[in-house]
Amino acid sequence: MPGKVRKTSGNKLTAMMIVHNEADRYLKDVLEHLTAFVDQIVILDDASTDDTPEICASYQKVILCRNEESLFFKHEARLRAQLWELMAAAEPDWILTVDADEIFEDRMQNEVKCLINQCDFDGVEFRMFDFWKSTTHYRVDGLWNPWPRFSLLLARYFPEIEYTWPDRSFHSGRWPMFYRGRGIISFQSDIRVKHYGWARGEEHKEKYRAYKAADPEGKYSSREHLESVLAPQNTVKLEEWIEIKTPPF
């Protein structure tokens, strides 16, 4: 394990995010949410053609960089590596990787300092709930069931590591290879993450076509998972989201 001194107080938290044409979706909500508990937000705009860059730049904590040509469906790993370099230049202690349609429970604001100001673990995993055709219900059938699945979203940054990425044009993952598998010791948090990427039913067919075109042979993602996007409504199982009350501290 790298020899970085693990501080138990005063750690700087940097969020990082790739955005593309998010102006009319959930971007403002996400930025308001992050602003409440992170120290800075590093954003790489992947050639947006709407007001996304202007919205990002309006937030004081945002460090914004823009690409003139979109890379997401051409070589995602290269795009992720570019974002990583921008994040590293901001000299964080901890990194939060988040998309422009993901919002943590409000508890995160109160508990995140405890998660990053300790020396027992170097990563934190969370369950992500995919809201389906609404912002009130999430999907729980098949590979959409969030309860058995944890994802690494928060991790300590080690500046001495030489980070590498898989050579994948699509679904390359949010983290370089060092953080995958058993690279670090992680803590599994019960703070939930709301993912609104599938909350608009009218977007499903367009997103399905885009993902299928980017990975026609199913090399980088589960074909079963993709096909289930268009599953008949009577086979989709949903549960209502119930907010957990934030403790008064």
Secondary structure, 3 states (H helix, E strand, C coil): CCCCCCCCCCCCEEEEEEECCCCCCCHHHHHHHHHCCCCEEEEEEECCCCCHHHHHHCCCCEEEEEECCCCCCCCHHHHHHHHHHHHHHCCCCEEEECCCCEEECCHHHHHHHHHHCCCCCCEEEEEEEEECCCCCEEECCHHHCCCCCCEEEEEECCCCCCCCCCCCCCCCCCCCHHHCCCCCCEEEEEEEEEECCCCCHHHHHHHHHHHHHHCCCCCCCCHHHHHHHHCCHHHCCEEECCCCCCCCC
